Amino acid sequence: MSVKANPEQKAWFFYDWANSAYITTIGTVLFAPYLTSVAERAACGFVGDEDRKCTENLSVLGLSVSAGSLVFYVVTISTVLSAFILPIVGAIADRSESKRTMMARLAWGGAAVAALMFFVTGSNWQLGAGLLLVANIFYASSIVVYDAILIEVAGPDERDRISSQGWAFGYLGGGLLLAINLALVTVLPFGLSTEMAVRISLLSAAVWWAYFTFIPYRGIKDRAPRGAVPVEGTTLLQRSFGQLFRTLRELRNYPQTLLFLAAYLLYNDGIQTVIYSASVYGDKELGFGTSVLIAIILIVQFVAFAGALIFGRLAARIGSHRTIMGGLVVWVFVVCAGYFLPEKQIVPFLLLAVAIGLVLGGTQALSRSFFSQLIPRGREAEYFSLYQACERGTSWLGTLVFGVVHQLTNSYRPAILALILFFVVGGGLLYRLDPRKGIIEAGNEVPAIV
């Protein structure tokens, strides 16, 4: 087995490099606190801070919504919609003659929507909420196709390594753009205001996502669909719907795969909520400014680059199943430590960021490669659509709990502590899973080490 990635695998890496700009600059660091500030301005007429918190609510479709919880509810809604949209995207992708083209078009659509975030200003939270919802769905749809391509470009014994290298490469790319944006927001050249610097940073992430998507689009090969389920229908859409309904009926025949999806739904919801809430928590609860938050997340990015590679090597020795379990134990300690962080104390926040970085990339990369072993042949994109429904950027249960707890307590500390439940229950389900049995049930070749 070759240790080095081949040219097609390297091209595949670049979509992680491309889309990570959206996740880091927009999804993780800048847009959540920026949209929260826009919502606070609409609700209270000012932007809340540690001395003067906004306690007024917004009226959203007749419902009273806390301005500080708005972002988390938007992410929740985008994921509920994804539950209906992504399986259809996956079913179509499994029958597509060119997955790379489908992935690229979805990516470019998402980048175009993200670019419009530049125009979110003043108290126009409605535009920002709508764009975030649509961009998240485009992003998640493109990842469904991207993850399915992993099975085409990497064999069973090399997927942990290739998946980990892709995640690491993504963290490097996202971190590089974030470093540039950190300089822009901190230095404020040409007399820019902080708000304008943030808006330019949002636009830069959209352009980065669109531009670097051309590399996998050109470098990945087209492959004919393999093992597609024979279903009735004269059009691609009709056959895709038929395949989806058949797969949902037959999912009970793969109990280990179903068990993993249940476990992943829970523990990944915890991970995603930590990612989405980190910048808001640091801003509104701990009192750090935008430049400090970007610097902290930047540290997470580069530590996660190393963490993904370390987890990949560890999985090669003890298996991805055991390695993921160990990562979830660390996540429990991370959430507990986050609850006790003191305000405006940079060193404890920095140490926590390093711990998050070490387990962040590794648990996600290995979850992707491990799940690829549990998918029946010919159903890759469709099964990854179910997987992606609870993947990064589309968490719903965790963000819902986080938003509700904040609204009830008017504090982010009990909200962050509530996330322990997701890691404990998800880890318990994963512990019950028999990886070899699941791979055999799916009809796949069992790797030397699982």
Secondary structure, DSSP 8 states (H G I E B T S, - for coil): --SS--HHHHHHHHHHHHHHHIIIIIIIIIHHHHHHHHHHHHHHSS---SSS----EEEETTEEEEGGGHHHHHHHHHHHHHHHHHHHHHHHHHT-S-HHHHHHHHHHHHHHHHHGGGG--TT-HHHHHHHHHHHHHHHHHHHHHHHHHHHHHS-TTTHHHHHHHHHHHHHHHHHHHHHHHHHHHHH-GGG--HHHHHHHHHHHHHHHHHHHTHHHHHHS------S------SSHHHHHHHHHHHHHHHGGG-HHHHHHHHHHHHHHHHHHHHHHHHHHIIIIIS---HHHHHHHHHHHHHHHHHHHHHHHHHHHHH-HHHHHHHHHHHHHHHHHHHHT--TT-HHHHHHHHHHHHHHHHHHHHHHHHHHHTTS-TT-HHHHHHHHHTTSTT---HHHHHHHHHHHHHS-SHHHHHTTHHHHHHHHHHHHH--HHHHHHHTT----S--
